[in-house]
Amino acid sequence: MLRYLIRRVMWAVVLFVAVTIVTYIIFYAVPANPARLACGQRATPECVNRAAHYLGTDRPLYFQYYKFFGRLMPFSLRGGPHLKEPSLGRSFTNRQSVNYTVGQAAPVTASLVFGGAIVWMLIALPVGILSALRPRSLLDRIAMVFVLVGISAHPVWIGLIFVYFFSFKFGLFPISGYSCFFDCGQAQQGPVQWAYHLVLPWLTFAILFAALYVRMIRANVMETLNEDYVRTARAKGAPEWLVMRSHVLRNALLPVVTMLGMDIGVALGGAIFTESVYSLPGLGRTLLQSLDAVDMPIMVGIVVFATTCIILINLMVDLLYAVIDPRIRLA
């Protein structure tokens, strides 16, 4: 297990370094003159020269990346081993710390993504399992219609439908906005208001993934039910609930654990649509605003932060997978 852990951690570190290299090249080396962007529309030659020296764009590319990577490290690359806060730089438009901007937006996106993941698993697990146990029944046919609608409909369209009926027409939920889970100085805050403002975004966000997981869980359970070890357990007189728990679900849900880690990473990118519909101040909406303002430090900070989260999530899923299935440790 220790060798498996070390190997996975090393791969995660290599992947993080590769992501920072590609991100830096895309956002800083390819665009023309980041120093002019930092000075704004009325850029004078003196301002451009000062900005280039401050940003380090007047130095070779490898040195620029060295400074960029050094700011990301939680320890100093020179001057002795001492801890420091990783820095994503400062915004071109308002000179505000990118760490602060990402720190304000990340909890909103995390609330949406992880809350949506809980919702889609709560929908997909019982529906997928019951559909597999009763194939071609009324429940199974309704579930397959739900799968077709969930896969075909775009989250923006679903969100607008939800807003019209549940917010505008019936007034059950707020049309837009976000409420803090903890005390942050808002008029409406706390866990109840937080969940109340996120019910519709969670449902909108979860429908697509719930549809995909219903189909995957249904197929895995039906395939596992036909395995020899399941028939053997039943022939020995094991109770049906024990067969389902110990033999069917434990093996059928192994691919679901892997897909869940991958899909949370995909969901981070797809959150931008739901955040736009409900005006949630998350990473997706902040990224759109930075694209409009051509604020490269904000864009780079969000990309690096999001990809780092994806790497860590997949690392945890790999470790969890090894705990569930010990054979993985020998691969």
Backbone torsions as a table, in degrees:
resi	resn	phi	psi	omega
1	MET	NA	-37.8	-179.3
2	LEU	-64.9	-42.0	178.3
3	ARG	-63.8	-40.1	177.7
4	TYR	-62.5	-42.5	179.5
5	LEU	-63.1	-46.0	-179.4
6	ILE	-62.8	-42.1	-179.2
7	ARG	-63.5	-42.3	-179.8
8	ARG	-68.1	-40.2	178.9
9	VAL	-64.7	-41.5	178.6
10	MET	-62.7	-41.3	177.1
11	TRP	-64.0	-37.1	178.3
12	ALA	-65.0	-40.1	178.5
13	VAL	-65.4	-45.0	178.7
14	VAL	-61.2	-41.9	179.7
15	LEU	-65.4	-38.0	178.2
16	PHE	-63.4	-44.5	178.5
17	VAL	-62.5	-42.5	178.5
18	ALA	-62.2	-39.4	179.6
19	VAL	-64.9	-42.8	179.6
20	THR	-64.7	-37.3	178.9
21	ILE	-64.3	-50.3	-178.6
22	VAL	-63.1	-42.3	-179.9
23	THR	-62.5	-44.0	-179.0
24	TYR	-65.0	-42.6	-179.7
25	ILE	-63.2	-42.8	-177.0
26	ILE	-65.1	-45.0	-170.4
27	PHE	-92.0	-23.7	-175.1
28	TYR	-115.0	-37.0	-176.6
29	ALA	-84.0	-37.5	-177.1
30	VAL	-75.6	-48.3	-179.8
31	PRO	-63.4	156.8	-178.0
32	ALA	-86.5	119.9	168.8
33	ASN	54.6	79.8	175.0
34	PRO	-61.2	-27.0	179.2
35	ALA	-63.2	-36.9	177.4
36	ARG	-66.9	-37.1	176.1
37	LEU	-64.6	-36.6	179.8
38	ALA	-67.5	-30.3	179.9
39	CYS	-80.8	-16.6	179.3
40	GLY	92.3	-166.3	-175.1
41	GLN	-71.9	-36.2	-179.7
42	ARG	-95.7	64.6	-176.5
43	ALA	-88.3	123.7	174.2
44	THR	-94.2	158.3	178.1
45	PRO	-56.7	-36.6	179.5
46	GLU	-65.7	-42.1	179.2
47	CYS	-65.2	-40.7	-179.8
48	VAL	-63.9	-41.2	179.9
49	ASN	-65.7	-42.7	178.9
50	ARG	-65.1	-41.5	179.6
51	ALA	-66.1	-39.4	178.7
52	ALA	-63.2	-39.1	178.4
53	HIS	-70.0	-37.6	-179.9
54	TYR	-68.3	-42.8	-179.3
55	LEU	-77.2	-18.9	-177.7
56	GLY	84.3	12.6	-179.0
57	THR	-76.9	-7.2	174.3
58	ASP	-87.0	1.3	178.2
59	ARG	-102.8	167.6	178.0
60	PRO	-58.8	156.4	-174.6
61	LEU	-61.7	-39.8	-178.4
62	TYR	-64.6	-34.3	178.7
63	PHE	-71.4	-36.5	176.5
64	GLN	-61.1	-44.9	179.9
65	TYR	-67.5	-35.0	178.4
66	TYR	-60.1	-44.1	178.1
67	LYS	-67.1	-41.6	179.2
68	PHE	-61.8	-46.1	-179.5
69	PHE	-69.5	-35.2	179.0
70	GLY	-63.8	-34.3	177.6
71	ARG	-68.6	-26.7	-178.4
72	LEU	-78.7	-20.3	-175.3
73	MET	-76.9	142.0	178.1
74	PRO	-78.7	5.5	177.4
75	PHE	-140.1	156.6	-177.0
76	SER	-75.2	136.7	177.0
77	LEU	-82.1	-9.3	177.3
78	ARG	-149.7	165.6	178.9
79	GLY	79.8	19.3	177.6
80	GLY	95.5	155.7	-177.4
81	PRO	-78.0	102.5	173.6
82	HIS	-141.7	145.7	-176.9
83	LEU	-75.5	149.7	176.4
84	LYS	-150.3	164.6	179.3
85	GLU	-80.9	126.7	175.7
86	PRO	-60.1	138.7	-177.3
87	SER	-121.0	133.6	175.8
88	LEU	-97.1	7.8	178.3
89	GLY	96.0	-165.3	-179.7
90	ARG	-127.8	149.4	-178.4
91	SER	-65.7	144.9	175.2
92	PHE	-72.7	-31.3	-171.0
93	THR	-85.0	-43.6	-176.7
94	ASN	-123.0	5.4	179.0
95	ARG	59.3	19.0	178.3
96	GLN	-81.4	149.6	179.4
97	SER	-62.5	133.4	177.4
98	VAL	-67.5	-31.8	176.0
99	ASN	-57.4	-42.6	-179.6
100	TYR	-67.3	-43.2	-179.7
101	THR	-62.2	-46.8	178.8
102	VAL	-66.6	-37.8	179.1
103	GLY	-64.3	-30.3	177.2
104	GLN	-76.5	-35.4	-174.9
105	ALA	-88.3	-30.1	-174.3
106	ALA	-61.4	-42.7	178.8
107	PRO	-61.0	-31.2	178.9
108	VAL	-67.2	-49.1	178.9
109	THR	-64.9	-39.6	178.3
110	ALA	-62.7	-40.6	177.6
111	SER	-62.1	-41.0	-179.8
112	LEU	-68.1	-47.8	-173.4
113	VAL	-70.3	-51.0	-175.9
114	PHE	-73.7	-35.2	173.6
115	GLY	-64.6	-41.4	176.5
116	GLY	-63.8	-37.1	178.3
117	ALA	-64.0	-40.0	177.0
118	ILE	-63.4	-42.3	-179.1
119	VAL	-64.3	-47.0	-176.9
120	TRP	-68.7	-30.6	175.8
121	MET	-72.5	-35.7	177.1
122	LEU	-65.7	-29.9	176.3
123	ILE	-80.5	-46.2	-169.8
124	ALA	-72.6	-38.8	-175.5
125	LEU	-62.3	-56.7	-179.0
126	PRO	-67.0	-39.4	-178.4
127	VAL	-66.8	-44.0	-179.6
128	GLY	-65.5	-41.6	-179.2
129	ILE	-68.0	-45.8	-179.6
130	LEU	-65.7	-35.7	176.9
131	SER	-65.4	-36.7	178.6
132	ALA	-70.1	-34.8	-179.7
133	LEU	-75.0	-25.4	179.4
134	ARG	-128.4	69.0	-179.1
135	PRO	-65.1	144.0	179.3
136	ARG	64.1	16.3	173.8
137	SER	-85.0	177.9	178.9
138	LEU	-62.4	-42.7	177.8
139	LEU	-60.7	-42.4	-179.5
140	ASP	-63.7	-41.1	-179.4
141	ARG	-68.9	-40.2	176.3
142	ILE	-63.9	-40.0	179.0
143	ALA	-63.2	-39.2	179.6
144	MET	-69.9	-32.8	173.3
145	VAL	-65.0	-42.9	176.3
146	PHE	-59.9	-40.9	178.1
147	VAL	-61.5	-45.0	-179.4
148	LEU	-62.6	-44.8	179.6
149	VAL	-66.4	-44.2	-178.2
150	GLY	-63.5	-38.0	179.7
151	ILE	-74.8	-34.4	-173.9
152	SER	-81.7	-35.9	-173.1
153	ALA	-79.3	139.4	177.9
154	HIS	-81.4	143.6	-179.9
155	PRO	-57.3	-33.9	179.3
156	VAL	-64.1	-43.8	179.4
157	TRP	-64.8	-43.9	178.2
158	ILE	-61.8	-43.1	179.8
159	GLY	-62.1	-42.1	178.6
160	LEU	-65.2	-38.9	176.5
161	ILE	-62.7	-45.3	178.9
162	PHE	-62.6	-43.5	-179.9
163	VAL	-61.3	-43.2	-177.3
164	TYR	-64.6	-47.8	-174.0
165	PHE	-81.2	-51.7	-171.0
166	PHE	-85.1	-20.7	179.6
167	SER	-106.2	-56.3	-175.7
168	PHE	-76.4	-45.6	-173.4
169	LYS	-77.6	-50.4	-174.5
170	PHE	-103.6	-15.8	177.2
171	GLY	66.4	31.0	-177.4
172	LEU	-81.2	-32.8	-176.9
173	PHE	-134.4	158.2	178.3
174	PRO	-66.8	149.1	-178.3
175	ILE	-70.2	-40.6	-177.4
176	SER	-155.0	179.1	177.0
177	GLY	101.8	170.3	-177.3
178	TYR	-140.5	143.2	178.2
179	SER	-120.4	137.3	-177.7
180	CYS	-71.3	146.2	176.0
181	PHE	-73.0	-39.1	178.8
182	PHE	-107.6	-178.2	-178.9
183	ASP	-71.5	117.4	178.4
184	CYS	-135.3	20.0	175.6
185	GLY	84.2	7.9	178.4
186	GLN	-83.8	159.2	177.4
187	ALA	-68.1	-41.7	177.9
188	GLN	-114.7	116.4	-177.7
189	GLN	-153.1	172.9	-178.1
190	GLY	110.5	166.3	-176.6
191	PRO	-59.1	-39.1	-177.5
192	VAL	-66.7	-48.8	178.9
193	GLN	-65.1	-35.7	177.7
194	TRP	-60.4	-49.6	179.4
195	ALA	-68.3	-36.5	-179.6
196	TYR	-61.6	-39.4	179.9
197	HIS	-77.0	-16.0	-174.9
198	LEU	-107.2	-0.1	-177.9
199	VAL	-60.2	-52.8	-179.8
200	LEU	-65.4	-44.6	174.7
201	PRO	-58.4	-39.2	178.3
202	TRP	-62.2	-46.6	-179.0
203	LEU	-64.9	-43.1	178.1
204	THR	-60.4	-44.6	-176.9
205	PHE	-69.7	-31.8	-171.3
206	ALA	-86.3	-18.9	-171.5
207	ILE	-61.4	-46.8	-179.1
208	LEU	-60.4	-50.1	-176.9
209	PHE	-70.3	-35.0	176.6
210	ALA	-61.0	-41.5	178.6
211	ALA	-62.9	-43.6	179.1
212	LEU	-64.1	-41.3	-176.7
213	TYR	-73.8	-31.8	174.9
214	VAL	-59.3	-46.9	-179.5
215	ARG	-65.5	-41.3	-178.3
216	MET	-68.9	-43.8	180.0
217	ILE	-65.3	-41.1	178.6
218	ARG	-59.5	-46.9	-179.1
219	ALA	-65.4	-41.6	-178.8
220	ASN	-66.9	-42.1	-179.4
221	VAL	-66.9	-42.9	179.4
222	MET	-63.2	-37.6	178.2
223	GLU	-68.8	-40.9	-179.0
224	THR	-68.8	-33.3	179.7
225	LEU	-61.3	-22.9	-178.8
226	ASN	-94.9	4.9	-179.8
227	GLU	-74.3	155.8	-177.6
228	ASP	-65.5	-37.2	-176.7
229	TYR	-69.4	-25.7	176.0
230	VAL	-72.1	-44.2	177.4
231	ARG	-63.7	-36.7	178.3
232	THR	-65.1	-43.3	179.4
233	ALA	-62.4	-40.8	178.1
234	ARG	-67.7	-37.5	180.0
235	ALA	-66.1	-28.2	178.1
236	LYS	-78.9	-4.0	177.2
237	GLY	91.1	16.5	179.2
238	ALA	-66.5	141.0	178.0
239	PRO	-60.7	151.2	-176.0
240	GLU	-62.9	-38.3	179.9
241	TRP	-65.2	-34.0	178.3
242	LEU	-71.7	-38.5	176.5
243	VAL	-62.1	-44.3	-179.4
244	MET	-64.8	-43.8	-175.5
245	ARG	-73.3	-48.0	-170.7
246	SER	-88.1	-27.8	-173.9
247	HIS	-112.3	-42.9	-174.5
248	VAL	-83.4	-60.5	-172.1
249	LEU	-66.6	-39.5	-177.6
250	ARG	-62.4	-35.7	179.3
251	ASN	-86.7	-35.2	-177.5
252	ALA	-72.1	-28.5	-175.4
253	LEU	-91.3	-2.0	177.0
254	LEU	-59.4	-47.5	176.5
255	PRO	-64.3	-27.0	179.6
256	VAL	-65.7	-38.0	178.8
257	VAL	-62.3	-43.7	178.6
258	THR	-64.5	-46.1	-179.0
259	MET	-65.3	-32.2	-179.8
260	LEU	-63.0	-43.6	177.9
261	GLY	-64.0	-40.4	178.7
262	MET	-68.9	-39.9	-175.1
263	ASP	-74.3	-26.5	174.4
264	ILE	-64.9	-37.2	173.9
265	GLY	-63.7	-43.0	175.9
266	VAL	-63.7	-37.2	-178.4
267	ALA	-65.6	-31.4	176.9
268	LEU	-59.8	-37.7	176.9
269	GLY	-75.2	-35.1	-179.3
270	GLY	-78.5	-9.9	-179.3
271	ALA	-65.7	-18.9	-176.8
272	ILE	-61.3	-34.0	-178.9
273	PHE	-70.3	-46.9	179.8
274	THR	-65.5	-39.5	178.1
275	GLU	-63.6	-34.9	179.2
276	SER	-68.7	-40.7	-178.5
277	VAL	-65.5	-43.8	-174.0
278	TYR	-100.2	9.7	177.8
279	SER	54.1	44.8	177.4
280	LEU	-85.7	129.3	-177.0
281	PRO	-79.5	58.3	-177.9
282	GLY	-96.3	-168.5	-177.8
283	LEU	-65.6	-37.6	-179.6
284	GLY	-63.1	-47.7	179.5
285	ARG	-66.2	-38.5	177.1
286	THR	-63.9	-37.6	177.7
287	LEU	-64.8	-41.2	177.0
288	LEU	-61.6	-42.4	179.1
289	GLN	-64.8	-38.9	178.7
290	SER	-69.6	-31.6	175.4
291	LEU	-66.0	-40.1	177.8
292	ASP	-64.6	-37.5	-178.5
293	ALA	-89.4	-0.3	-175.9
294	VAL	50.9	47.1	180.0
295	ASP	-95.9	90.9	-172.5
296	MET	-65.5	-38.6	177.9
297	PRO	-59.2	-37.7	177.4
298	ILE	-65.8	-44.2	-179.9
299	MET	-62.1	-46.6	180.0
300	VAL	-63.7	-41.7	-179.5
301	GLY	-62.0	-42.9	179.9
302	ILE	-67.1	-43.2	-179.8
303	VAL	-63.3	-46.0	-179.4
304	VAL	-65.2	-43.1	-179.7
305	PHE	-64.3	-45.5	-178.0
306	ALA	-65.1	-43.9	-179.9
307	THR	-67.5	-34.2	175.6
308	THR	-63.4	-42.1	177.1
309	CYS	-62.1	-41.0	179.4
310	ILE	-63.7	-42.4	178.4
311	ILE	-61.5	-44.8	-179.3
312	LEU	-66.0	-40.0	179.3
313	ILE	-63.4	-44.9	179.6
314	ASN	-66.8	-32.6	175.6
315	LEU	-64.2	-44.3	178.2
316	MET	-64.5	-37.2	178.1
317	VAL	-65.9	-40.8	177.0
318	ASP	-59.7	-42.5	179.3
319	LEU	-68.2	-40.4	177.4
320	LEU	-64.3	-39.2	178.7
321	TYR	-62.3	-38.3	179.1
322	ALA	-68.2	-31.7	177.2
323	VAL	-70.6	-41.6	-179.2
324	ILE	-68.4	-44.9	-177.0
325	ASP	-121.3	97.8	-177.0
326	PRO	-60.1	-19.7	179.8
327	ARG	-63.8	-25.0	-178.1
328	ILE	-65.1	-30.3	-178.1
329	ARG	-64.4	-22.9	-177.8
330	LEU	-90.4	-5.6	-177.1
331	ALA	-76.1	NA	NA
